[in-house]
Amino acid sequence: MSRPIDLIRCFHNAFRRDSSEIDALALNIARDSGNLVPLFTRLQTFGEVLDYHARGEEAAVFPAIDNLMPLFSRTYLMDHRELDTMVNGLDAISKTPDSLTTARATAILNSHLRIHLNKEDTFLYPTLREGLTDTEQVSILNIVSSKVPSEKFL
């Protein structure tokens, strides 16, 4: 039976798909000497949405998991900081684009993000699913969604 917190998997699956597609696009551009501008536009949007999601997890998910299992969220928080560094690095690369450097950076981002999301889906979210009531899970989802600016819902 589905529980409210299971909704997060939809977002995680979307991040996996987008990250994989971005990485494949970067590789194709590097191979064919294509135009990087559309890739960096997509990366900017991807990074922005990923940041909203991370802020929501840090505000609601991590405190909730730490109430059940103290200090459990620390490694996930470190992953978030590393993802921030990677996204910021890609933003810096966009100022003086190089297709090979971009392809390498998107491959690393894709790999790290996939590992991070898999850990969350395997350990963190099942623990919340089993340890919290549906009402508590909905409260977490409300806080996570509140980190997305309202103008993004238009």
Secondary structure, 3 states (H helix, E strand, C coil): CCCHHHHHHHHHHHHHHHHHHHHHHHHHHHHHCCCCHHHHHHHHHHHHHHHHHHHHHHHHHHHHHHHHCCCCCHHHHHHHHHHHHHHHHHHHHHHCCCHHHHHHHHHHHHHHHHHHHHHHHHHHHHHHHHHCCHHHHHHHHHHHHHCCCHHHHC
